Structures are given as C-alpha cells and as structure tokens.
C-alpha cells in the first residue's frame, strides 16, 4: 500500500480553520513576502549591479527586456495562482484526489509552456525588442537588451516551476517550505552577480547567467520538497497530466492575476514606446527609459510587502470559504484591508516624501551620474503620489480570486492598468506641453479612478458576510452558499 495522500496535515490545516486571522495572516504573509520578494529581486539585483557598473545604456537595455520577462511571469502566475487557489478550496472540502491532480496538472502546464513561448521569443528577438521601443534608443542600449533577453529566455522554465510549486506549498500551509525555495535561488544569484559581472568582466551577460543558475537552484529545491515527502499533498508521476474540469476552473481563477501581470507588461511597453514617440532625441529618450527602469525596480521593492500580504490572505480566505466558515472569511477580509492600507501608506512615504526618493534612485544609479539620479527621483515622486489609495483594489482582487469568483476578480485586476492607465498614457500627452510630465502623471490619475470604481463591489460582498454573521447562520448551510453565488 502507498502512503496516504496527505502527510502531516493535521496542525497546518487545523490552524487555517481556528487560528486568529491577524496572527494567521502574519504567519502566512511574511514567508510569502520573502518568497515573492526574492523571486522579484532577481531582476532588481541585476539592475543594481548593472546600474552601478555598466552605465545608462545597459540599464536602459535591461529595462527594454523587462516587459518580455513580465509577460513570461504572467503565464507563471496564471498557472500558479489558479491552481493554488483551487487547492486551498479543495483542502477545505477534504477532496484528496483533486488536490493531487491539481499538483500534477500544474507541473504539466509548466512543461507545456516551456515548449511554446520561449522559442517564439528567442527566434524573433529583434522584432520583440522593436515592439518594446528598442528602435528609438541608442545602439548600446539595444544590444544590451538583446544580449540579456537572449541569454535568460529558456531558463524561465525553472523559475516558473519553482514559483508554481512554492505557491502550492503555501496554499497547503507550508509557508516556510515555500519561502526556502526562493531563498535558495536568490542567495545564489546575489553571490554570482558580482562574480560574473565584475570578476569575470561579463557585464550584462554575466547578470543573465547568474540568473539562469539561480533559477535552476530554486527549481531543484522545490522539487526536492516533494520527492522527500515533506509536503501535505504528494506529487505523483501518474498525476502529471491535464484534467479538463480542473483546468477550466483553475484557468478561470488564474486569468485575473494573469491579465493583471500581462497588462503590467503592456503598460511597461506603452510607457517605453510613449517616451520614444514623444521624445525624439535618442539620448534623452534612453535616459527616460533608464529612469523608468529605476521606477520599476523601486516599485518591485515597495509593492512586494503588499503582494506578500495578499498571498498570505489567499489560503486563509480560500480554505474557510471552502469549509463554509464565512465568519472567519469576513474577519480575515477586514484584517487584510487594514494591513494592506498601512503598507500602501508606507509605500507612498518611501517613494514620495524627501529625502527617500533620491536615496532610492541612488540604489540603482551611479551617484556620479547626478543628472539621472535627479531625473529618477523626480519621476518616482510624481508617479507614486497617489499609490496610498490602491489598497481597496488590491484586497478586493485577492478576495474575489480566493473565493473562486473569476469574473469580478478579472474586472478588478484590469481596472487600474487596462481600463484607466493604458488609455491615459496615450491621451494625456496630447493636452500637455511637457510630454514626459504627462506620461508620468498618468499613473496617479489612474490610481484615483481605479480606487473609486472598486469600492461598490467589495462593499456589497462585505455586507453579505456581515448579514450572515448577524443572523448567526450555520457555516456550510446551502442558503449561505446560494447567497454567496
């Protein structure tokens, strides 16, 4: 007889149903924060070393390549977020076979991704980079982008597999195990970057190879957790395939974060192309794109605590929704709102209140390049002056994704960038003399519009949960389930 499908599940699953939401949110959020931050810091660390030692062209080139890597990441989130959300629900329902199928399907979809998207990009590098605005920058920046992207494109299989498996471990209560997957890769990347970039004088190519090796290390670590049998859900070879009904459900849930990150990629491309269009001078345009690279890097550092909190919320809300414990769902939602609001306010302070913007810019730019430091600091202040108000949209998207309401989650995830920011980026410069100012100003305008539009749907669902609590409805009753639908 084989071992049971779940091993050591008692304490990890019980606390999802009984522990205080605030304590549980902290316990699940900080490992998720570390995991997500370290995964995102691959690119940030590369930018720090490249910005300090390789110049403006290399920084701009790395920025040009980022939208493609963000698009790859969107496909990773599409699979990982959808499968982990359904896994939390199935764990709450006690459906063991479905949990094993979800894990096997995640691996199958990751492998399928490897054989489709990376080859398409690799054999069309020039065309892809032209779409990203490379036609309007200096030759050095274009060559740097081509070198970096061509070197890392295939290693994203390892990154995707590591991130997906760590998300599944986090969904089953193994937040610490999930964190270690990312720690292994990031630590190696941090060590190899200066060795390859400076010690071996490989420049931007060295940064790419350091990332490749680090991604492989994270993947091997994540797989090792399953082979050793330390996880709640077992990874079985016979389960690695596609399952129609499960794939349809996970795709519906994963579509929201996928579209959100894919839209981030499109926004990054739009900003780069807009700078090239409205600033015809190649040198000035390259400086703006380099400043945009600082903006993206700073945003990753600042936004990760916010996103880490959402990753911590997801398994708690999903498990208790699956267990029909709606009182705990409401309590967790309230805790998530307050925590996310505080983090958004902190993000505003670090990027807008002097002297922090200049200090942040100096992290990614050689301080001897005073012109670029000043430009990047100014752009950080302008673009993030309303970031404090996005907490409503962030929490609402996580909530509806966690309870399996993909349509609402998709709408909310697209609201800030797709519905608001994308058209404003292209419309506002027509009405302002300072074109660069108009492009940067489009971000706070979209933040405000998005926040206002998100309030009605999340308030409606919060009122529903409050009514259940007030009338003392029994968790799991069909009346509650029907009302929630």
PyMOL commands that set and color helices and strands:
alter all, ss='L'
color gray80, all
select helices_A, chain A and resi 9-18+21-53+55-93+96-114+117-122+125-131+134-136+139-152+156-171+175-199+203-227+237-239+244-278+282-322+326-352+356-364+370-383+387-402+406-431+435-471+478-484
alter helices_A, ss='H'
color red, helices_A
deselect
rebuild
show_as cartoon
